């Protein structure tokens, strides 16, 4: 887990809310793919880190 994520104190319960508007966020999409791959590989720590990054990702309006 990165220091930035630890400092942010991310909430990892539940699924992150999708970005506002009708455009998909490329960062969120990449993190969701990485999380799925980590889970498929049995890497729960990696999956949790992706969850934290998703929770901390701020979408630009």
C-alpha positions as CSV (number, residue, x, y, z in Angstrom):
1,X,0.0,0.0,0.0
2,X,1.4,3.4,-0.9
3,X,2.0,6.0,1.7
4,X,-0.5,8.3,0.0
5,X,-3.2,5.7,0.4
6,X,-2.3,5.1,4.1
7,X,-2.4,8.9,4.8
8,X,-5.8,9.3,3.1
9,X,-7.4,6.7,5.3
10,X,-9.6,5.3,2.5
11,X,-12.9,3.6,3.1
12,X,-12.9,0.3,1.2
13,X,-16.4,-1.0,2.1
14,X,-18.8,-1.2,-0.8
15,X,-18.3,-0.5,-4.5
16,X,-17.0,3.0,-5.4
17,X,-19.4,5.4,-7.0
18,X,-19.0,5.8,-10.7
19,X,-17.9,9.2,-11.9
20,X,-20.5,11.9,-12.5
21,X,-21.6,12.5,-16.1
22,X,-22.0,10.2,-19.0
23,X,-18.3,9.6,-19.7
24,X,-16.4,6.7,-18.2
25,X,-13.3,7.5,-16.3
26,X,-10.2,5.8,-17.7
27,X,-8.4,5.7,-14.3
28,X,-11.4,4.0,-12.7
29,X,-11.7,1.5,-15.6
30,X,-8.0,0.6,-15.3
31,X,-8.2,0.2,-11.5
32,X,-11.3,-2.1,-11.9
33,X,-9.4,-4.3,-14.4
34,X,-6.4,-4.4,-12.1
35,X,-8.6,-5.3,-9.1
36,X,-10.3,-8.1,-11.1
37,X,-6.9,-9.5,-12.2
38,X,-5.5,-9.3,-8.7
39,X,-8.5,-11.3,-7.4
40,X,-8.2,-13.9,-10.2
41,X,-4.5,-14.3,-9.2
42,X,-5.4,-14.7,-5.5
43,X,-3.7,-11.4,-4.6
44,X,-6.1,-10.0,-2.0
45,X,-3.6,-7.3,-0.9
46,X,-3.4,-6.0,-4.5
47,X,-7.2,-6.1,-4.8
48,X,-7.5,-4.1,-1.6
49,X,-5.0,-1.5,-2.8
50,X,-7.0,-1.1,-6.0
51,X,-10.2,-0.6,-3.8
52,X,-8.4,2.1,-1.8
53,X,-7.2,3.9,-4.9
54,X,-10.7,3.8,-6.3
55,X,-12.1,5.3,-3.1
56,X,-9.5,8.0,-3.1
57,X,-9.7,8.8,-6.9
58,X,-11.3,12.3,-7.4
59,X,-13.0,12.8,-10.7
60,X,-12.5,16.1,-12.5
61,X,-15.7,17.9,-13.5
